[in-house]
């Protein structure tokens, strides 16, 4: 079933015109796996808080099809094995849809388990589910992030690249994507990796790797990891005198984290980001209205939403939209097919078209390079949509 509609952000659209539940009905539970503890807790905790804000707004507006909803948050402790165990518990309960988890490794471990459902809407952009599968991936693909980053570097004349990636699944995905982007025909052999370094996320020092990058003649360094390990890389890059533009994963677009690095924050930290981080680069009025409403939704809680909040927001909206149209008795196959046919749904990370971009709905044209301004503690857009520098 292909659906062609101009859905917008308005939360009232989540409330169906045909209520099918009584006022006494129990809230409908939507189960979520995320990392409240462990390496990715900084992301997972925000994903959970974002869902709490959304839940309160949806329920205040009357729920979905006249029924309240509740996101049941489960902590996988940033461990892939735990993600699979929680998934198996959901399968035993015959749950049709599940949100999460936070990490590439967890989503990758879950993918082979769901050949026949349930629908799993992963919060990590680094997972690349096969078309037609029961897994969907949040935000824009990390492969597109890398391609857009290379467009930015090429347009700025920064051709010599140093690379430092973690040895885990996140770093391995980045290695593959960066190699593919550097060697892509659109770059015509103009880009080159002049130094390649690796590190373990538990390493307390990367001084030796930073020294090699500094001596390589690189014009820019990509430091690809998320969370606490990024703090280690950034601190030692500055202490080691690496005075070139530094680029990192959008997984580090965490205001508290970036402000916490103020004592060693350089002036040239760049991040290719989803459009919530640089909305002024986009002219779509419905999208910009959604971004404003999204930011306003968090104000009563005193929260300034960043990457973690954005990763769970649109997936939850898309699942709620499916329930609004299909009802709460929908099967996993019906929910999968509904999302796969969605076109024109306006979220905070773009306007979704799953027919054109299977399992994800949005592509490179919704990316923008931003610079962290340590004086104003804000993000400044420095590229056009798709990555070409302003």
C-alpha positions in Angstrom: 0.0 0.0 0.0 1.5 3.3 -1.1 0.5 6.4 0.8 0.9 9.8 -0.6 0.1 12.6 1.9 1.5 15.9 3.0 1.8 15.0 6.7 3.1 17.8 8.9 4.4 18.0 12.5 1.1 19.1 14.1 0.6 16.7 17.0 -3.1 16.8 16.5 -2.6 14.7 13.4 -1.7 11.8 15.8 -5.2 11.8 17.1 -7.5 9.8 14.8 -11.0 11.0 13.9 -12.4 7.5 14.7 -11.7 6.6 18.4 -11.8 2.9 19.0 -11.0 2.7 22.7 -13.0 3.7 25.8 -11.9 6.2 28.3 -11.2 3.4 30.8 -8.8 1.6 28.4 -5.3 1.0 29.7 -2.6 3.0 27.9 -1.1 1.2 24.9 2.5 0.3 25.7 5.2 0.8 23.1 8.4 -0.9 24.1 11.7 0.8 23.8 15.3 -0.5 24.1 17.9 2.1 24.7 21.2 2.7 26.6 20.5 4.3 29.9 23.8 3.2 31.3 27.2 2.2 29.7 29.1 3.8 26.9 26.1 5.3 25.1 24.1 6.5 28.1 24.6 10.1 27.0 22.6 9.3 23.9 20.1 6.7 25.3 19.1 8.9 28.2 18.2 11.7 25.8 16.3 9.3 23.6 14.3 8.2 26.6 13.7 11.8 27.8 12.6 12.9 24.3 10.0 10.1 24.3 8.7 11.2 27.7 8.1 14.7 26.3 6.4 13.3 23.2 4.3 10.9 25.3 3.0 13.8 27.5 2.1 15.9 24.5 0.3 13.2 22.6 -1.7 12.1 25.7 -2.5 15.7 26.6 -3.9 16.1 23.1 -6.2 13.0 23.5 -3.8 10.2 22.7 -4.0 8.1 19.5 -7.4 6.9 18.4 -8.7 8.1 21.7 -6.3 6.0 23.7 -3.4 7.1 25.8 0.1 5.7 24.9 3.1 4.9 27.1 6.7 4.3 26.1 8.1 1.5 28.2 11.9 2.1 28.5 14.3 -0.8 28.8 18.0 -0.4 29.5 20.4 -2.6 27.5 23.4 -1.0 29.2 25.0 -0.3 25.8 25.6 -4.1 25.4 24.5 -5.8 22.2 23.8 -9.1 23.9 21.4 -7.4 26.2 19.6 -5.7 23.2 19.0 -9.2 21.8 17.7 -10.6 25.1 15.2 -7.7 25.5 14.2 -8.2 21.8 13.5 -11.9 22.5 11.4 -11.0 25.4 9.3 -8.7 23.2 9.0 -11.5 20.6 7.7 -13.8 23.3 5.0 -11.2 24.2 4.0 -11.0 20.5 4.8 -7.2 20.4 4.4 -6.0 16.8 6.8 -3.0 17.0 9.8 -2.0 19.1 11.9 1.3 19.2 15.6 1.3 19.6 18.4 0.6 20.4 21.1 3.3 20.5 24.2 1.6 19.1 25.1 0.2 15.7 26.3 -3.0 17.4 23.0 -3.6 19.2 20.9 -2.9 16.1 23.2 -5.1 14.0 22.8 -8.0 16.5 19.0 -7.6 16.5 18.6 -7.5 12.7 19.0 -11.3 12.0 16.5 -12.1 14.8 13.6 -10.2 13.2 13.3 -12.0 9.8 9.6 -12.4 10.6 9.1 -9.3 12.8 8.5 -7.4 15.0 9.2 -4.1 13.4 12.3 -2.6 15.0 12.9 1.1 14.4 16.6 1.5 15.3 17.8 4.8 16.7 21.3 4.5 15.2 21.9 6.0 11.7 24.9 3.6 11.4 22.8 0.5 10.7 21.9 -0.1 7.1 18.9 -2.5 7.0 18.1 -4.4 3.8 15.1 -3.0 1.8 11.9 -4.7 2.7 13.2 -5.9 6.1 11.5 -5.4 9.4 14.2 -2.9 10.6 14.1 0.8 9.9 17.0 3.2 10.7 16.7 6.7 12.3 17.9 9.9 10.7 20.2 10.0 7.6 22.6 7.2 6.8 26.1 7.5 8.2 27.3 6.8 4.7 25.5 9.9 3.5 27.0 11.9 6.4 30.5 10.9 5.1 29.7 11.7 1.5 28.4 15.1 2.5 31.5 15.6 4.6 33.7 14.9 1.6 31.7 17.3 -0.5 32.3 20.0 2.1 36.1 19.3 2.3 36.4 19.3 -1.5 34.5 22.6 -1.8 36.8 24.1 0.9 40.0 22.8 -0.8 40.9 20.5 2.1 42.2 17.5 0.2 44.6 15.9 2.6 42.7 14.0 5.3 43.9 12.2 8.5 41.5 9.7 10.0 41.2 8.3 13.5 38.5 5.8 14.2 37.5 3.5 17.0 38.0 -0.3 16.6 34.3 -1.0 17.5 31.4 -1.4 15.1 30.9 2.4 14.9 34.5 2.9 13.8 34.4 0.0 11.4 31.3 1.4 9.7 33.0 4.8 9.4 36.2 3.3 7.9 34.2 1.6 5.2 32.1 4.7 4.4 35.0 7.1 4.4 37.0 4.8 2.0 34.0 4.6 -0.3 33.4 8.4 -0.2 37.1 9.4 -0.8 37.3 7.0 -3.8 33.9 8.0 -5.2 33.9 9.3 -8.9 32.5 12.6 -7.8 35.7 13.4 -6.0 37.8 12.6 -9.1 40.9 11.5 -7.1 41.2 14.9 -5.5 40.9 13.6 -1.9 43.4 11.4 -0.1 43.9 9.8 3.3 47.4 10.7 4.3 47.3 9.1 7.7 45.0 6.4 9.3 45.0 5.7 13.0 42.9 3.5 15.3 42.2 3.4 19.0 40.2 1.4 21.5 37.3 3.1 23.2 38.8 2.3 26.5 42.1 3.9 25.8 43.1 6.7 28.2 45.6 8.3 25.8 45.9 8.7 22.0 48.9 11.0 22.1 51.0 8.7 19.8 48.3 8.7 17.2 47.8 12.5 17.4 51.6 13.0 16.9 51.5 10.9 13.7 48.5 12.9 12.4 50.4 16.2 13.1 53.4 15.0 11.2 51.4 13.7 8.2 50.7 17.1 6.6 47.0 16.6 6.9 44.8 19.6 6.3 41.9 18.2 8.3 41.4 15.4 10.8 38.3 13.2 11.1 38.0 11.9 14.7 35.2 9.4 14.5 33.8 8.0 17.7 31.0 9.0 20.1 30.7 9.8 23.8 33.5 9.7 26.4 36.1 8.5 23.9 35.6 11.6 21.8 36.5 13.7 24.8 39.8 11.9 25.0 40.5 12.5 21.3 39.6 16.1 21.4 41.6 16.9 24.5 44.8 15.3 23.3 44.4 16.8 19.8 44.4 20.2 21.3 47.1 19.4 23.8 49.2 17.9 21.0 49.0 21.1 19.0 46.9 19.7 16.2 45.8 23.1 14.8 43.7 22.0 11.8 39.9 21.6 11.4 38.6 18.7 13.3 35.5 16.7 12.2 33.5 14.3 14.3 30.4 12.2 14.3 26.9 13.7 14.8 26.6 11.4 17.7 28.6 14.0 19.6 26.1 16.7 19.1 25.3 16.8 22.8 25.2 20.3 24.3 26.1 19.2 27.8 29.0 17.2 26.4 30.3 19.9 24.2 30.0 22.6 26.9 31.9 20.2 29.3 34.8 20.2 26.9 35.1 24.0 27.0 38.5 24.0 28.6 40.0 22.3 25.6 37.5 23.1 22.9 39.2 24.2 19.6 37.7 27.0 17.4 37.4 24.7 14.4 35.2 21.7 15.4 32.9 20.7 12.6 30.1 18.2 12.5 27.9 17.1 9.6 24.4 17.2 11.1 20.8 16.4 10.5 18.7 19.5 9.7 17.5 20.1 13.3 21.0 21.4 14.0 21.0 23.9 11.1 17.4 24.6 10.1 18.2 28.0 8.5 19.8 26.1 5.6 16.3 24.8 4.6 13.4 26.7 3.0 10.6 24.1 3.4 8.0 26.0 5.5 6.4 22.9 7.0 9.7 21.6 8.1 10.8 24.8 9.7 7.5 25.0 11.5 8.0 21.5 12.9 11.5 22.4 14.1 10.1 25.4 16.0 7.3 23.3 17.5 9.9 20.6 18.5 12.1 23.1 20.3 9.1 24.6 22.0 7.9 21.2 23.2 10.9 20.9 25.5 10.8 24.3 27.0 8.5 23.4 29.9 11.1 20.8 30.9 14.0 23.2 30.6 15.6 21.0 28.0 17.6 22.2 25.0 17.1 19.3 22.6 20.1 18.0 20.7 21.1 14.8 18.7 19.9 12.2 21.3 16.4 13.7 21.5 16.2 13.9 17.7 17.1 10.3 17.1 14.0 8.9 18.9 11.5 11.7 18.0 10.7 11.0 14.3 10.8 7.2 14.7 8.2 7.4 17.5 6.1 9.8 15.4 6.1 7.4 12.4 5.1 4.5 14.6 2.3 6.5 16.2 1.2 7.6 12.7 1.0 3.9 11.7 -1.2 3.1 14.7 -3.4 6.0 14.0 -4.2 4.7 10.6 -4.1 1.0 11.2 -5.3 0.7 14.8 -3.6 -1.0 17.7 -4.4 -4.5 16.4 -2.1 -4.0 13.5 0.4 -6.8 12.8 4.1 -6.3 12.4 3.8 -6.9 8.6 1.0 -4.2 8.3 3.1 -1.7 10.3 6.2 -2.4 8.1 4.3 -2.1 4.9 2.6 1.1 6.1 5.9 2.8 6.9 7.5 1.5 3.7 4.8 3.3 1.7 4.9 6.6 3.6 5.7 9.6 1.5 5.6 13.3 2.4 5.7 12.9 6.2 7.4 16.0 7.7 9.5 15.3 10.7 12.3 17.2 12.4 15.0 15.4 10.4 13.5 16.0 7.0 10.5 15.1 4.8 10.2 11.4 4.6 9.9 9.3 1.4 10.4 5.6 2.1 9.7 4.6 -1.5 12.8 6.6 -2.6 14.9 5.8 0.4 13.9 2.4 1.8 14.1 1.7 5.5 15.1 5.3 6.2 13.0 7.8 4.3 15.5 10.7 4.2 18.9 11.2 2.4 21.9 13.3 2.0 19.9 16.4 0.9 18.8 16.8 4.6 22.4 17.2 5.9 24.2 20.4 6.8 27.7 21.1 8.1 27.7 23.0 11.4 30.5 24.5 13.5 30.4 24.5 17.3 30.8 28.1 18.5 32.3 27.8 22.0 31.6 31.5 22.8 27.9 31.4 22.2 27.5 27.6 23.0 25.6 27.2 19.8 25.8 25.6 16.3 26.4 27.7 13.2 25.6 26.4 9.8 28.5 26.5 7.4 27.2 24.6 4.3 24.3 24.3 2.0 22.0 21.3 2.2 23.9 18.3 1.0 27.3 19.5 2.3 28.8 22.1 -0.2 30.4 24.9 1.8 28.8 28.3 1.9 
